[in-house]
Amino acid sequence: MKIEIAIEGPPHAISELGRRLAHLSPSLEEPPDPGDGQAKVLLMEEEKTLNERLMEISRIVNRAEKDLSLRKKFEFKVRNLSYTEPPGGGERQREAFNPIPSITIQPWHPSTARSEGPSTVFIDSQHAFGNGRHPTSRLCLASIEDLAQAGLREGLQGKRVLDFGCGTGLLAIAAVRMGAGHALGVEADPLSVETAKKNMRLNGLSGRITIRKGSWEVVRGEYDLVLANLVPAVLLRTGGRITSHLKEDGTAVISGFSDRQLMDMERHFTRAGLIKKESATLDGWAALTMVKRRIGIPGTRHHRRIRER
């Protein structure tokens, strides 16, 4: 998997941070340039070790912030460059499948016969990631399905959804397919933004989904549902902003981390002001469903394992 990490800050601080990142030189394809106030690291890691490497970088950045007494934290942005890789798996990647009972994902290709229904989601099949097959995507889809059926009083009908780090736009599209009124997808990678916009058009949802390039700076207002399927380092550094963009009694679905990191993530987001409603695991990965509640109102605590389909 190929990941680009851009860390922005004052030039003098970036220079020191670059020195501290030097021991990562086997994975440092592009040395930090202090002149533009940005350190950029390109990682080529197996999925099993990627989270550990990202957490190592996050710890280095946290320590540098404390040692340098920075008034403003480094801006930490991660792009999954694997979204633009061609998929493997041959014809299987073009077959329709059901990651959850209420949604059929139909990988789109110009030669694919177009048969659609209200539960069909078309996803451009030319990219390896964001196609709905990864366990974290399926965990998020299962959580959205639960919310649509029972979890938010009237389900998702008319609700506003934020899909932060939307990649190909799959979760935003699925949420609207399951009844949400409007979804905003935010993504830092420009190629993924274009793919998400294409998928939005393929599904005929241009009027109900907005895709923006950027990070939290392009998010305004509060949402009924926030979806955040992100790498752990980003969740720990910027995930606290989820609370500020979530309505009272709103729900956050958080994933992208392993089942071994589940307790740490729950503690982190509890400190950020959320209450656990449910957790789920699948194939070594995990997801949290959490609610923003007033202090003193208890949540519920359930755990389930999603079975392979």
N, C-alpha and C positions, 0 to 999 in steps of 0.2 A: 504494500500500500504506500502511496506517495502523498506526503503531507507537507504543506508549506506553512510555516509559522512566521508571521510578521509581528515584531515587537517594536512599538513606537514610543519615543520619549525624547527628553532633552538630549542634544548631541553629546554633552559630557557624560551623561548617565549611560547613553547607548555605547559609548566607547568603553566604559568600565564593564558593562554587561557583556560586550563582545569578548573581552578578556576572560570573563568567567565562563563563557560558553566554549572557549577554545578547546577544552578537553573532549568536546563532541566532534572534533575535526573529522573523524571518519564519515560522519553524516552531515557535516557542514559543507554543502556544495557551493554556497555563495557566502563568502566572509562578510561579516557586518561592516557597513560603511557608516561611520559615525557622522559624516558630513550631512547626510540627509535625515538624521534623527531616526533611523530605522535599522534594526538588526533583523535579518531574514535568514531563517534556517530551513533547509529542505531535508526532510527525513525520508529514507527508504527503509521501512520496517515491516516485518511480518505482523499480522494483526495481533498475534499473541503478545508481542513485546511492545507494540506501539503505545498503549496506555501508560506503561511504566516509563517509557522514554519521555512522553509528554509531561507526566507528573514530575519527572526529574527536572525538566526545563522550567516548569512552573515553580518548583521550590527554589531554583536558582534566581528566578526573577523576583520572587517574594523576598528572598534574603537581600538582594541588591537594593530593593526599594527601602528596606529598613536601614541598611548600612548607609545609604546615600541620603536618608531623611528627605525623600522626595515629597513635595506637597501634593503632586498629582501622580497617580499610579501609571505604570507603563500600560499602554494599550496593547492588548494581547489578542491577535486575530489568527484563526486557523482556517486554512482552505484544504479540503480533501481533493487533491488533484486527480485522484482515481476516478472521480465522476466522469472525466473525459476519456478514460481508457475504453477501448472496444471490449465488448463482453466476450466471455468464453462460453462453452456449452453448446455451440452449434444451434440446431433447430429447436432444442429445448427452450432456449431463451426467447423464442417467438411463440411459445405455447401459452395459452391463457391458463391462469391458476387462481385459486381462492386462498389467500393468506388468512382470511377470516370468512365466516359464513355469508355475511351480507355484502361482500365486495368481490368482484371478479376483476383481476388485473389482466388486461390484454396488451402485451407488448406490441407497439405499433411499428409497422414497416410498410413502405409504399406498396409492397406486393401482398400485404395481409388483407384478406376479405374483411370488410367492416360490418360486423354485426354487434349492435350495442343495445343496452337496456339501461334503466335508471341506476343499476348497481355496477355498471361496467366503468372501469377507469383505464384510459389509454395512456401508456407510458412509452415514450420513444425508446426503442430497443437498441439504439446504437451505443449506449453507455453501460459500463459494468456495474455502477453503483446507483442507488436510488430507484431500484426496480421492484422493491417490495419483498425480496427474498431474504434479506438479512434478518437475523433474529430480532434486532432492535426495532427495525421497521415493523415487523409483525407484532411485536409487543405493543408498540404505539397504536397500530391499527386496531388491535383487540381492545385497548383502553378506550379509543374513540368510539368503537362499536358499543361498548358497555354504557358509555355516557349517552350515546344517541338513543339507546333503548330504554334506559331507566334512570341514569344518574343525575340529570339536570332538570328535574321537574318536568318541563315540556320536552325533554330530550335536547337535541341541538337546534331545534327549530328557531330560526331567526337569530341565533347566537353569533357573536363576533369572535373570530378565531385568529390567533397569531401563531404562525409556524416559523419559529426563529431558527435560522440555519436550515432553510427548507430544501436545499439540494435541488432535486428534480421537481419539487412541488408535490410529491406524492401525497403526503399527509394532509396538506391544505386541500387538495382535490378530493381526497377521500372524505374529509370532514364536511365539505359542501355537498358531496354526493349523499351523505348521511343526514343532511338537513340543515347544516349551518347556513346562516344568512349571508355572511361574507367572511372571507379569509384574507389575511395579509401574509405573504411569504417574504421573508428577508434572508438574503444570501450574499456572502462576501465575494464568492467566485464569479467573475463575469460570464464565463462559459456556462456555468450551472444556471445562472440567471436566465440566459437565453433559452436553455433547455426547459426550465420551468415555465417560461412564457409560451414556448411551443406546446408543451403538454397541456397548459391551460386552454390554449386554442383548440387542440385536438379533442378536448372534452367539452368544448362549447361553453366554457365558463368564464369568458373574458369579462362579463359584467358582474361576476360575483367573487372574483379573486384578483388581488393586486400583488404584483411581484416587484420588490424594490432591491436594488443593489446597495449593500452597506452592512452596518451593524446596528447597535442599539440607537445610534444617533438618528436613524430614519424611522424609529418607532415612536408613535404619538398615541396618547390616550391609554385607556384600559380595555381589557378583553375578558370575555366570559371563559375562554379556554386558551391556554398557552401551551404549545407543543415545542419541546426542546430536546431533540435527539442529537446530542453533541458529545464530543470527546470529553472525558472527565476534567482535563485541565481547564477547558473553557467553562464548563459548568461550575467549577470551584472558584474561578476568578470573576466571571461575569454573570453567573446564574442568579445572583442575588437581585439582579434587575428584574427578574421574572416577577417577583412580588410586587414591585412598583407599577408594573403594567397589567396586573391582574385585578379584576373587580373583586370587591368583597363577596364572598361565597363563590368566587370563580375557581376553576380547576386548572391545575398544571399537570401535564403528562411529561415526565422527565426520563430520558433514557440515553444510551450511548456508553454505558459502563458495564463492567462485569458483575456477576453475582457476588464476587468476593468484595466488591466495593460498595455493595448495597447499603450496609449500615453506615458507612462514612457519608454517603450521599444523603441518607435520611437525616442524619445529625446536622449536616450542613444546611439543608433546606428548612429544617425545623428552626434552626437559629435565625434563618432569613425570614421567618414569619409564616411558614406553611405548616399544615397539619396533615399527617399521613392518612390517606383513605385506604390505599391498597398498594401492594407490591406484587410483582410477577416476575418469573424467571423462565428462560428458554435457552437451551443449549449453551449454558455458561454466561448468558447475558441477562440483564435485569432492567426493570422499569419501575418507576414510582408514579402513583397518582396521588396528588396532594391538593389540599383545599386551603384557600385564604379565608380564615375565620377571625372574628373578634376574639380577643383573649378571654378565656373562660368557657368558650364553647367547645366541647370535646369533639374529636373526630373519631373515625372508626379505624380499626387496624386489621387488615386481612392480607393474607399472602396466598398466591396460587402459582402453580406451574403450568405454563402453556404447553400443550402437547404438540409434537410434530404432526404436521398435516401431510 
